[in-house]
């Protein structure tokens, strides 16, 4: 379920659960993409808050979900790429959104949630939040975007270390902008969105156009376009690991 609420120039997109993104649910990805795109196209909206209704921003994917996702990606690659990674897909609609996007993160932020945070402009998180690296499980993960957000050495450490970042570590790295108690996350995210909405609409549009040009020159869009290749590599590695495990038996 996706719900959109308006408060003056701020729109809040609330999802019941972001977990469907973890198992390549293209229908859900398209629904969320449409919610972001259509809200951004509303001239009365200057900023957008993205939040999850549950205790976690995005629960970690289970092993069976990741296996199912690999199967879907192999058999429905074109649909998956169009929904998730293409210029008209979810992640590029967020990263290149023409309005300010604020993510409100409570509790655990699974890999897919961390990627949504990377695509947003501003993040408020709870003091118990932790952020999984998206690189090991999500072909659509974007190292260029992570390097631009957190610096290359930190992005590489997050990718190669495979450990989740605590809220404090995420703040030090620059992944998030503010840490607050769990009960204050939504209110503080809305406050941040309202602050951004005080800018004139033309100013927001021009600023976001400059951001988009910068992302393009750094290769963010190209990295998303490579997601199909990364998916093939991930599937091959998973199949090889499965074959190896079978040989051992």
C-alpha positions as CSV (number, residue, x, y, z in Angstrom):
1,X,0.0,0.0,0.0
2,X,1.3,3.5,-0.9
3,X,-0.4,6.6,0.6
4,X,0.3,10.2,-0.4
5,X,-0.6,13.0,1.9
6,X,-0.2,16.8,1.3
7,X,0.7,19.4,3.8
8,X,1.0,22.8,2.0
9,X,4.0,22.4,-0.3
10,X,5.2,19.2,1.2
11,X,4.0,15.7,0.1
12,X,4.6,12.6,2.2
13,X,4.7,9.2,0.5
14,X,4.1,6.4,3.0
15,X,4.6,2.8,2.2
16,X,3.4,-0.1,4.4
17,X,6.7,-2.0,3.7
18,X,9.6,-1.5,1.4
19,X,10.5,-5.2,1.5
20,X,8.9,-6.0,-1.9
21,X,11.7,-4.0,-3.6
22,X,14.2,-6.6,-2.2
23,X,12.7,-9.5,-4.1
24,X,12.4,-7.8,-7.5
25,X,8.7,-7.0,-7.3
26,X,8.4,-5.0,-10.4
27,X,4.8,-4.1,-9.9
28,X,5.6,-2.5,-6.5
29,X,8.6,-0.7,-7.9
30,X,6.5,0.8,-10.7
31,X,3.8,1.9,-8.2
32,X,6.4,3.6,-6.0
33,X,8.1,5.1,-9.1
34,X,4.7,6.5,-10.2
35,X,4.1,7.9,-6.8
36,X,7.4,9.7,-6.8
37,X,7.1,10.9,-10.4
38,X,3.5,12.1,-10.2
39,X,4.1,13.9,-6.9
40,X,7.2,15.6,-8.3
41,X,5.2,16.7,-11.3
42,X,2.7,18.5,-9.1
43,X,3.5,22.2,-9.3
44,X,2.1,22.7,-5.8
45,X,4.7,20.4,-4.3
46,X,8.2,21.6,-3.4
47,X,9.5,18.8,-1.3
48,X,8.7,15.1,-0.7
49,X,9.1,12.9,2.4
50,X,9.5,9.2,1.8
51,X,8.8,7.0,4.9
52,X,7.8,3.4,5.8
53,X,4.9,2.7,8.1
54,X,6.6,-0.2,9.9
55,X,9.2,-0.3,12.6
56,X,12.0,-0.6,10.0
57,X,12.6,1.5,7.0
58,X,13.4,-1.6,5.0
59,X,13.7,-5.0,6.7
60,X,16.6,-7.2,5.5
61,X,15.8,-9.6,2.7
62,X,15.6,-13.3,3.5
63,X,17.7,-15.8,1.7
64,X,14.7,-17.2,-0.1
65,X,13.7,-13.8,-1.3
66,X,17.1,-13.1,-2.7
67,X,17.1,-16.5,-4.5
68,X,13.6,-15.7,-5.9
69,X,14.9,-12.2,-7.0
70,X,17.7,-13.8,-8.9
71,X,15.3,-16.1,-10.7
72,X,13.0,-13.2,-11.6
73,X,15.9,-11.1,-12.8
74,X,17.1,-13.9,-15.1
75,X,13.7,-14.6,-16.6
76,X,12.3,-11.1,-16.7
77,X,15.4,-8.9,-17.1
78,X,13.8,-6.3,-19.3
79,X,10.9,-5.7,-17.0
80,X,13.1,-5.6,-13.9
81,X,15.6,-3.1,-15.5
82,X,12.8,-0.8,-16.7
83,X,11.1,-0.7,-13.3
84,X,14.2,-0.3,-11.2
85,X,17.2,1.1,-13.1
86,X,16.3,2.7,-16.4
87,X,16.0,6.5,-16.7
88,X,12.3,6.0,-16.3
89,X,12.7,3.6,-13.4
90,X,12.4,4.0,-9.6
91,X,15.9,4.8,-8.6
92,X,16.7,7.4,-11.3
93,X,13.3,9.0,-10.7
94,X,14.5,9.5,-7.1
95,X,18.1,10.4,-7.8
96,X,17.1,12.9,-10.5
97,X,13.8,14.1,-8.9
98,X,13.1,17.7,-9.6
99,X,11.8,18.3,-6.1
100,X,13.7,17.9,-2.8
101,X,13.4,14.3,-1.4
102,X,13.8,13.7,2.3
103,X,13.9,10.1,3.7
104,X,12.7,9.3,7.2
105,X,14.5,6.2,8.5
106,X,13.5,4.3,11.6
107,X,15.2,1.1,12.8
108,X,16.8,-1.3,10.4
109,X,17.5,-0.1,6.9
110,X,18.0,-3.1,4.6
111,X,20.1,-2.9,1.4
112,X,17.3,-1.6,-0.7
113,X,16.5,1.1,1.9
114,X,20.1,2.2,1.9
115,X,20.0,2.6,-1.9
116,X,16.8,4.7,-1.5
117,X,18.7,6.9,1.0
118,X,21.6,7.3,-1.4
119,X,19.1,8.5,-4.0
120,X,17.5,11.1,-1.7
121,X,18.6,14.6,-0.9
122,X,18.3,14.6,2.9
123,X,17.9,11.9,5.5
124,X,16.7,12.0,9.1
125,X,17.2,8.7,11.0
126,X,16.5,7.3,14.4
127,X,19.3,6.8,16.9
128,X,18.9,3.0,16.6
129,X,19.0,2.9,12.8
130,X,21.5,0.8,11.0
131,X,22.2,0.8,7.2
132,X,23.1,-2.4,5.3
133,X,25.5,-2.0,2.3
134,X,23.6,-2.6,-0.9
135,X,26.5,-3.8,-3.0
136,X,26.6,-7.5,-2.3
137,X,22.9,-8.3,-2.9
138,X,21.5,-5.6,-5.3
139,X,22.8,-5.4,-8.8
140,X,21.2,-1.9,-9.1
141,X,23.3,-0.6,-6.3
142,X,25.3,2.5,-7.4
143,X,28.9,2.8,-6.2
144,X,29.3,6.2,-8.0
145,X,26.4,7.6,-6.0
146,X,27.8,6.2,-2.8
147,X,31.2,7.6,-3.5
148,X,29.8,11.1,-4.2
149,X,27.7,10.9,-1.0
150,X,30.2,9.5,1.5
151,X,33.6,9.9,-0.3
152,X,35.3,7.1,-2.2
153,X,37.3,5.6,0.7
154,X,34.2,5.3,2.9
155,X,32.1,3.9,0.1
156,X,34.7,1.2,-0.6
157,X,35.0,0.4,3.0
158,X,31.2,0.0,3.3
159,X,31.2,-2.2,0.2
160,X,34.1,-4.4,1.0
161,X,33.5,-4.6,4.7
162,X,29.9,-5.8,4.3
163,X,29.0,-4.5,7.7
164,X,26.0,-2.4,8.4
165,X,26.6,1.2,9.5
166,X,25.2,2.4,12.8
167,X,23.4,5.7,12.8
168,X,26.5,7.4,14.2
169,X,28.7,5.8,11.5
170,X,26.3,6.8,8.8
171,X,26.3,10.4,10.1
172,X,30.1,10.6,10.2
173,X,30.2,9.2,6.7
174,X,27.7,11.7,5.4
175,X,25.0,9.2,4.4
176,X,22.5,10.8,6.8
177,X,22.0,14.4,7.9
178,X,20.5,14.2,11.3
179,X,19.9,11.6,14.1
180,X,17.0,11.9,16.4
181,X,15.1,9.7,18.9
182,X,12.8,7.1,17.1
183,X,9.6,8.9,18.0
184,X,10.8,12.2,16.5
185,X,11.9,10.9,13.1
186,X,8.7,11.6,11.1
187,X,8.3,15.1,12.6
188,X,11.9,16.1,12.0
189,X,11.8,14.8,8.4
190,X,8.7,16.8,7.9
191,X,10.4,19.8,9.4
192,X,13.3,19.4,7.0
193,X,11.0,19.1,4.1
194,X,9.1,22.3,5.1
195,X,12.4,24.1,5.4
196,X,13.3,23.1,1.9
197,X,9.9,24.1,0.7
198,X,10.5,27.7,1.8
199,X,12.7,28.1,-1.2
200,X,11.0,29.5,-4.4
201,X,9.9,26.8,-6.7
202,X,12.1,28.2,-9.5
203,X,15.1,28.1,-7.1
204,X,14.5,24.4,-6.3
205,X,14.1,23.5,-9.9
206,X,17.3,25.3,-10.9
207,X,19.2,23.7,-8.0
208,X,18.0,20.2,-8.9
209,X,18.9,20.7,-12.5
210,X,22.4,21.6,-11.4
211,X,22.5,18.5,-9.3
212,X,21.3,16.3,-12.2
213,X,24.0,17.7,-14.5
214,X,26.6,16.9,-11.9
215,X,25.3,13.4,-11.4
216,X,25.4,12.9,-15.1
217,X,29.0,14.0,-15.5
218,X,30.1,11.7,-12.7
219,X,28.4,8.7,-14.3
220,X,25.6,7.9,-11.9
221,X,23.2,7.2,-14.7
222,X,25.8,5.0,-16.5
223,X,26.2,3.0,-13.3
224,X,22.5,2.4,-13.1
225,X,22.5,1.4,-16.8
226,X,25.1,-1.3,-16.0
227,X,22.8,-3.0,-13.5
228,X,21.8,-5.7,-16.0
229,X,25.5,-6.7,-16.4
230,X,25.9,-6.7,-12.6
231,X,22.8,-8.9,-12.3
232,X,24.2,-11.4,-14.7
233,X,27.5,-11.5,-12.8
234,X,25.6,-11.9,-9.4
235,X,23.5,-14.7,-10.8
236,X,26.5,-16.5,-12.2
237,X,28.3,-16.3,-8.8
238,X,25.2,-17.6,-7.0
239,X,24.9,-20.5,-9.4
240,X,28.6,-21.3,-9.1
241,X,28.3,-21.2,-5.3
242,X,25.3,-23.5,-5.4
243,X,27.2,-25.9,-7.7
244,X,30.1,-25.9,-5.4
245,X,27.9,-26.6,-2.4
246,X,26.3,-29.5,-4.3
247,X,29.8,-30.9,-5.2
248,X,30.7,-30.9,-1.5
249,X,27.6,-33.0,-0.7
